[in-house]
Amino acid sequence: MTLTQIQKSGLAYAFFGVFLFSASLPLTKLALQGYDPLFTAFARPLIAGTLAIPLMARAGALSLPRALWRPMIFVTIGGAFSWPIFIALALQRSTSAHVAVIAAVMPLVTAIMSVIKTKRKVGTQFWIASSLGTLLLILFALSRGGAKGENGVADLLTLAAVLGSSFCYVEGASLTKHMPGWQVISWVVIIAIPISIVGALLTFKHTEHLYQFHWNALLGLLGIGFSSMYLGFFAWYRGLKDLGVAHGSQVQQMQAIMTLGWSALFLHERITLETVLSACGIIICVLWAITTANSV
């Protein structure tokens, strides 16, 4: 089934959002070389806020309707605190490859949450394509050493991060009916700032003596603040709105492959023929799932 022009545009936006998100794990790994996991989590909204507040002020959008405060707070809990805190704590206890095995279920979890919320039928082919893509992702992560670094606490933390992030995607996308996606993530950042200031100050005060300053760590921290926490959502929420949350979320299956590219750049990991073949299989599953968008 062919996609409409709006859906094609949504696919492009979703792809670009995932491209920016894909640097999150390696950048977080870099940040953890010089900062406590909790500090990196609380610092993300503060860094993003240096862009969000001026942009929202310029747009005259610093007033949120009362009816939207509750869903926006829920999105803030999932996007600004749940994923950053839980994933940083998981990476402290395990390898990025093993965390990727657990996180591979996120596109499927997002699709399930979306179907439950919207009650929209997506068809058998979609579930087959999504499940097959998830399986390929898990096998790919295992082949990259994902079986190593097994840690029960890290697995639970990663699952909590996945649930929080998936919820953030679904609820955040629903808010784009009321405002542009960039304003949704801007409000998430702004609402998170008061708690983040307190959390960052307390965490830094109690952990600063345990770490040494590294420029790479600062680069990683700024990267997850500007890109993963903020700019990536500009494109991501637009993509989910135009393509539909269930189908748009499947683009995120390609994140693990893109992450390897960033890992090769920042962490000097090697890309093999196996990686390329896995990428081809995952891309086929993603396109298969997306092309079912107009069928039931």
Wavefront OBJ file of the C-alpha trace (Angstrom):
o trace
v 0.000 0.000 0.000
v 1.471 3.395 -1.004
v 1.824 6.252 1.481
v 0.215 9.662 1.133
v 2.388 12.760 0.744
v 1.819 13.667 4.410
v 2.802 10.154 5.507
v 5.970 10.313 3.384
v 6.808 13.611 5.043
v 6.134 12.005 8.430
v 8.509 9.170 7.570
v 11.272 11.654 6.739
v 10.707 13.588 9.986
v 10.622 10.386 12.065
v 13.839 9.171 10.426
v 15.631 12.432 11.207
v 14.395 12.355 14.802
v 15.692 8.812 15.249
v 18.999 9.864 13.676
v 19.429 12.440 16.451
v 18.200 10.033 19.161
v 20.623 7.355 17.991
v 23.561 9.244 19.479
v 21.988 9.094 22.946
v 23.621 5.900 24.286
v 27.207 6.635 23.155
v 26.894 10.260 24.277
v 25.557 9.120 27.655
v 28.489 6.708 27.936
v 30.841 9.636 27.306
v 29.049 11.795 29.868
v 29.322 9.059 32.501
v 33.124 9.276 32.268
v 32.974 12.522 34.184
v 29.534 12.831 35.757
v 27.200 10.858 38.000
v 24.272 9.130 36.210
v 21.691 11.150 38.137
v 23.500 14.393 37.386
v 23.471 13.667 33.635
v 19.726 13.001 33.844
v 18.909 16.207 35.714
v 21.266 18.296 33.563
v 19.525 17.365 30.306
v 16.440 19.598 30.750
v 18.618 22.454 32.019
v 20.767 22.329 28.897
v 17.730 22.017 26.645
v 16.082 24.886 28.489
v 18.698 27.323 27.190
v 17.078 26.796 23.775
v 13.471 26.096 24.778
v 12.762 29.219 26.847
v 14.029 31.775 24.268
v 12.222 29.967 21.423
v 8.939 29.787 23.326
v 9.240 33.427 24.403
v 9.888 34.506 20.820
v 6.845 32.524 19.658
v 4.687 34.021 22.433
v 3.792 30.499 23.573
v 4.612 30.714 27.269
v 1.008 30.083 28.330
v -0.288 26.528 28.628
v -4.079 25.910 28.667
v -5.234 24.470 31.998
v -6.673 21.334 30.354
v -3.243 20.402 28.991
v -1.282 20.644 32.233
v -2.070 17.099 33.396
v -1.067 15.245 30.194
v 1.975 17.515 29.828
v 3.150 16.642 33.346
v 2.807 12.932 32.530
v 4.864 13.411 29.358
v 7.453 15.302 31.393
v 7.756 12.448 33.903
v 8.287 9.945 31.080
v 10.534 11.977 28.796
v 12.502 14.249 31.107
v 12.996 11.942 34.090
v 12.039 8.299 33.516
v 14.163 7.530 30.436
v 17.226 9.683 31.332
v 17.456 8.512 34.942
v 16.721 4.814 34.424
v 18.859 4.430 31.296
v 21.848 6.208 32.879
v 21.621 3.979 35.965
v 21.321 0.905 33.714
v 24.392 1.907 31.668
v 26.340 2.331 34.915
v 25.616 -1.320 35.784
v 25.821 -2.948 32.362
v 27.198 -2.611 28.842
v 25.541 -0.470 26.165
v 25.204 -3.618 24.018
v 23.255 -5.486 26.700
v 21.057 -2.466 27.412
v 20.333 -2.325 23.671
v 18.941 -5.895 23.822
v 16.285 -4.870 26.331
v 15.635 -1.476 24.737
v 15.015 -3.169 21.367
v 11.392 -3.789 22.387
v 10.642 -0.041 22.592
v 9.097 0.399 19.095
v 6.818 -2.585 19.691
v 5.862 -1.367 23.178
v 5.121 2.093 21.759
v 2.892 0.576 19.075
v 0.978 -1.476 21.662
v 0.460 1.588 23.888
v -0.695 3.615 20.891
v -3.233 0.996 19.797
v -4.591 0.748 23.353
v -4.917 4.538 23.632
v -6.348 5.289 20.168
v -8.191 1.967 19.689
v -7.051 2.056 16.061
v -6.656 -1.289 14.316
v -3.343 -1.714 12.521
v -3.642 -5.122 10.873
v -1.895 -8.484 11.160
v 0.876 -7.627 8.690
v 1.947 -4.713 10.857
v 2.313 -6.896 13.957
v 4.266 -9.526 12.002
v 6.629 -6.919 10.549
v 7.057 -5.152 13.896
v 7.681 -8.395 15.798
v 10.141 -9.650 13.174
v 12.009 -6.354 13.252
v 12.165 -6.508 17.051
v 13.497 -10.069 16.885
v 16.191 -9.030 14.394
v 17.146 -6.143 16.687
v 17.504 -8.451 19.687
v 19.561 -10.970 17.696
v 21.704 -8.139 16.349
v 22.338 -6.747 19.843
v 23.182 -10.231 21.124
v 25.681 -10.684 18.300
v 27.353 -7.446 19.384
v 27.980 -8.828 22.880
v 24.559 -8.111 24.289
v 24.571 -11.379 26.215
v 27.480 -10.060 28.272
v 27.043 -7.614 31.089
v 23.859 -9.302 32.266
v 22.539 -7.642 35.380
v 19.030 -8.106 36.729
v 18.820 -4.614 38.188
v 20.069 -3.080 34.927
v 17.461 -5.061 32.977
v 14.643 -3.807 35.223
v 15.944 -0.238 34.970
v 16.050 -0.493 31.168
v 12.493 -1.850 31.057
v 11.344 1.029 33.257
v 13.103 3.448 30.887
v 11.413 1.832 27.874
v 7.944 2.053 29.433
v 8.456 5.684 30.428
v 9.795 6.665 27.026
v 7.078 4.827 25.088
v 4.416 6.508 27.212
v 6.089 9.867 26.546
v 5.970 9.234 22.783
v 2.298 8.253 22.751
v 1.053 11.008 25.065
v 3.343 13.608 23.529
v 2.138 12.785 20.030
v -1.484 13.208 21.172
v -0.632 16.707 22.418
v 0.473 17.700 18.891
v -3.252 17.994 18.121
v -3.193 21.141 20.253
v 0.226 22.621 19.448
v 3.297 21.969 17.248
v 5.588 19.176 18.375
v 8.448 21.557 19.123
v 6.217 23.374 21.615
v 5.267 20.074 23.281
v 8.895 19.172 23.989
v 9.619 22.796 24.959
v 6.904 22.640 27.611
v 8.267 19.282 28.804
v 11.682 20.898 29.273
v 10.299 24.023 30.965
v 8.138 22.047 33.409
v 11.133 19.836 34.268
v 13.496 22.733 35.017
v 12.575 23.446 38.702
v 13.023 19.811 39.767
v 16.101 19.479 37.562
v 17.818 22.474 39.177
v 17.380 21.016 42.665
v 18.310 17.505 41.538
v 21.393 18.627 39.620
v 22.705 20.790 42.479
v 22.197 18.109 45.138
v 23.668 15.357 42.981
v 26.688 17.425 41.955
v 27.347 18.438 45.549
v 27.437 14.821 46.756
v 29.234 13.228 43.784
v 31.540 15.910 42.377
v 34.538 14.598 44.336
v 34.135 11.121 42.808
v 34.731 12.237 39.224
v 37.401 14.054 37.244
v 36.604 16.577 34.525
v 36.923 15.325 30.943
v 36.191 17.325 27.802
v 34.693 14.191 26.257
v 32.284 13.913 29.181
v 31.223 17.543 28.731
v 30.721 16.932 25.001
v 28.542 13.926 25.790
v 26.511 15.869 28.352
v 25.868 18.781 25.979
v 24.995 16.329 23.216
v 22.286 14.523 25.179
v 20.958 17.853 26.444
v 20.616 19.599 23.093
v 20.042 16.680 20.714
v 18.471 13.738 22.575
v 16.447 15.803 25.046
v 15.281 18.541 22.727
v 16.073 18.892 19.020
v 15.394 15.246 18.200
v 11.817 15.648 19.410
v 11.181 18.506 16.952
v 11.281 16.016 14.102
v 10.097 12.949 16.058
v 6.759 14.339 17.224
v 6.061 15.741 13.750
v 6.812 12.315 12.281
v 4.520 10.518 14.741
v 1.731 13.003 14.036
v 1.947 12.683 10.227
v 2.631 8.951 9.995
v 0.667 7.782 13.048
v 2.235 6.758 16.361
v 2.054 2.982 15.861
v 3.591 3.037 12.382
v 5.930 5.980 12.992
v 7.381 4.341 16.097
v 8.713 1.478 13.953
v 11.287 3.811 12.426
v 13.015 3.634 15.805
v 14.016 0.050 15.028
v 16.777 1.592 12.920
v 18.148 3.450 15.935
v 20.401 0.579 17.036
v 22.082 0.514 13.626
v 22.572 4.281 13.615
v 23.887 4.086 17.176
v 26.701 1.848 15.950
v 27.738 4.583 13.540
v 27.982 7.054 16.414
v 29.750 4.421 18.540
v 32.302 3.937 15.780
v 32.856 7.709 15.720
v 32.957 8.383 19.473
v 33.871 5.017 21.038
v 35.850 3.507 18.123
v 33.651 0.424 17.755
v 34.039 -1.624 14.561
v 31.311 -1.970 11.923
v 31.229 -5.410 10.286
v 29.528 -7.059 7.308
v 27.161 -8.640 9.841
v 26.142 -5.140 10.908
v 25.366 -4.128 7.331
v 23.292 -7.273 6.685
v 21.381 -6.790 9.948
v 20.695 -3.187 8.982
v 19.247 -4.305 5.642
v 16.926 -6.812 7.353
v 15.721 -4.266 9.899
v 15.115 -1.619 7.229
v 12.993 -4.091 5.238
v 10.878 -4.829 8.340
v 10.466 -1.122 9.081
v 9.354 -0.330 5.533
v 7.019 -3.347 5.578
v 5.406 -2.175 8.813
v 5.079 1.420 7.590
v 3.505 0.503 4.244
v 0.622 -1.130 6.112
v -0.385 2.304 7.444
v -3.362 2.578 5.080
v -4.573 -0.993 5.437
v -6.251 -2.964 8.232
l 1 2 3 4 5 6 7 8 9 10 11 12 13 14 15 16 17 18 19 20 21 22 23 24 25 26 27 28 29 30 31 32 33 34 35 36 37 38 39 40 41 42 43 44 45 46 47 48 49 50 51 52 53 54 55 56 57 58 59 60 61 62 63 64 65 66 67 68 69 70 71 72 73 74 75 76 77 78 79 80 81 82 83 84 85 86 87 88 89 90 91 92 93 94 95 96 97 98 99 100 101 102 103 104 105 106 107 108 109 110 111 112 113 114 115 116 117 118 119 120 121 122 123 124 125 126 127 128 129 130 131 132 133 134 135 136 137 138 139 140 141 142 143 144 145 146 147 148 149 150 151 152 153 154 155 156 157 158 159 160 161 162 163 164 165 166 167 168 169 170 171 172 173 174 175 176 177 178 179 180 181 182 183 184 185 186 187 188 189 190 191 192 193 194 195 196 197 198 199 200 201 202 203 204 205 206 207 208 209 210 211 212 213 214 215 216 217 218 219 220 221 222 223 224 225 226 227 228 229 230 231 232 233 234 235 236 237 238 239 240 241 242 243 244 245 246 247 248 249 250 251 252 253 254 255 256 257 258 259 260 261 262 263 264 265 266 267 268 269 270 271 272 273 274 275 276 277 278 279 280 281 282 283 284 285 286 287 288 289 290 291 292 293 294 295 296
